[in-house]
């Protein structure tokens, strides 16, 4: 492995750690723990975590919040040259926003077999019918990303059983 490849892997792991911190914020609020950060030129320009329950907003996904924040910060909807790090494979809505905002690459932690649009159910990243393509780097810090999600759902099911019992 070349030094550049090794540095890229280390960088991806570092930034995914920032996305995991965002996911922890969601979990602390009782939200499904998904976090995202958008990085450009070595700086976070947008961050977000899942807020669907708290905002009663089906579009309040971590990626959408991070994209809105980045666009506002740059005063530009075009996020060219940026990388989105997200703990779970993006859904159709989020992949649509990623493509429309011209994000260069998406790095995600674990696949979403029930709703993923970056390889699981669909793959919008390289659809030649669209005017922008997105490079994908899956499975970065996969165990941690999957673990925070599975731990959340185990606890949620436990609480629901207690409420019934």
C-alpha positions in Angstrom: 0.0 0.0 0.0 1.3 3.4 -0.9 1.8 6.2 1.6 -0.9 8.2 -0.1 -3.4 5.3 0.1 -2.5 4.8 3.8 -3.0 8.5 4.5 -6.4 8.5 2.7 -7.6 5.5 4.8 -6.4 7.2 8.0 -8.1 10.5 7.0 -11.3 8.7 6.2 -11.2 6.9 9.6 -10.5 10.3 11.3 -13.5 12.1 9.7 -15.8 9.1 10.3 -14.9 9.5 14.0 -16.4 13.0 13.7 -19.5 11.6 12.1 -19.8 9.0 14.9 -19.7 11.8 17.5 -22.7 13.4 15.6 -24.5 10.0 15.8 -23.9 9.9 19.5 -25.7 13.3 19.8 -28.7 11.8 18.0 -28.7 8.8 20.4 -28.6 11.1 23.4 -31.8 12.7 22.1 -33.5 9.4 21.6 -33.1 9.7 17.8 -31.8 6.9 15.5 -28.0 7.4 15.9 -26.9 8.5 12.4 -24.3 11.2 12.1 -22.7 13.1 9.2 -20.0 15.6 8.5 -19.0 17.3 5.2 -15.3 18.0 4.8 -13.6 20.3 2.2 -10.0 21.2 2.2 -9.4 19.5 5.6 -12.2 21.5 7.3 -15.6 20.5 8.4 -18.1 22.7 6.6 -21.3 21.0 7.6 -22.4 18.6 10.3 -25.6 17.0 11.3 -27.3 14.2 13.1 -30.7 12.5 12.7 -33.5 14.8 14.1 -36.6 13.3 12.4 -38.4 12.6 15.7 -37.6 15.8 17.5 -38.5 18.0 14.5 -41.3 15.8 13.2 -39.7 16.2 9.8 -39.1 13.2 7.5 -36.3 15.1 5.8 -34.3 15.8 8.9 -31.7 13.1 8.1 -28.1 13.7 9.2 -26.9 14.1 5.6 -29.6 16.7 4.8 -28.8 18.8 7.8 -25.1 18.7 7.0 -25.7 19.6 3.4 -27.9 22.6 4.3 -25.3 23.8 6.8 -22.4 23.4 4.3 -24.3 25.3 1.6 -25.2 28.1 4.0 -21.6 28.3 5.3 -20.2 28.5 1.7 -23.1 30.6 0.5 -23.3 28.2 -2.4 -25.5 25.2 -3.1 -22.6 23.6 -5.1 -20.5 21.6 -2.7 -17.9 20.6 -5.3 -14.6 19.3 -3.9 -16.3 18.1 -0.7 -16.6 14.7 1.0 -19.5 13.5 3.0 -18.9 11.1 5.9 -22.0 9.4 7.2 -22.4 6.5 9.6 -25.1 4.7 7.5 -25.5 4.3 3.8 -27.5 7.2 2.4 -31.2 6.7 1.4 -32.8 7.8 -1.9 -33.6 11.2 -0.6 -30.1 11.9 0.7 -28.4 10.5 -2.4 -30.6 12.8 -4.5 -29.4 15.8 -2.4 -25.8 14.5 -2.5 -25.9 14.4 -6.3 -27.7 17.7 -6.7 -25.2 19.4 -4.4 -22.3 18.0 -6.4 -20.6 16.4 -3.5 -17.5 14.6 -4.8 -17.3 11.5 -2.6 -19.4 9.7 0.0 -17.7 7.7 2.7 -20.1 5.6 4.8 -19.8 3.2 7.7 -22.3 0.4 7.1 -24.8 -0.6 4.5 -28.5 -0.1 4.9 -30.2 -3.2 3.4 -33.7 -1.7 4.0 -33.2 1.7 2.5 -29.7 2.2 1.1 -29.3 4.0 -2.3 -25.5 3.6 -2.5 -25.3 -0.1 -3.3 -27.9 -1.9 -1.1 -31.3 -1.5 -2.7 -30.2 1.1 -5.3 -27.0 2.7 -6.5 -27.6 6.2 -7.6 -23.9 7.1 -7.3 -23.0 6.1 -10.9 -26.2 6.4 -12.8 -25.2 7.7 -16.2 -28.6 9.2 -16.7 -27.8 11.8 -14.0 -25.6 14.8 -14.6 -23.3 14.1 -11.6 -21.6 11.0 -10.3 -20.4 10.4 -6.8 -17.5 8.2 -5.7 -18.2 5.8 -2.9 -16.0 4.5 -0.1 -18.1 2.0 2.0 -17.4 0.2 5.3 -15.2 2.8 7.0 -15.2 2.0 10.7 -18.1 -0.4 9.9 -18.2 -2.2 13.3 -18.5 1.0 15.3 -21.1 2.4 12.9 -23.2 -0.8 12.9 -22.7 -1.2 16.7 -24.1 2.2 17.6 -27.2 1.4 15.5 -27.7 -2.1 16.7 -27.2 -1.0 20.4 -29.8 1.7 20.0 -32.4 -0.7 18.6 -31.7 -3.4 21.2 -32.3 -0.8 23.9 -35.4 0.5 22.2 -36.9 -3.0 22.0 -36.0 -3.6 25.6 -37.8 -0.4 26.7 -40.9 -1.3 24.6 -41.0 -4.7 26.3 -40.9 -3.1 29.7 -43.7 -0.7 28.8 -45.9 -3.6 27.8 -45.0 -5.7 30.8 
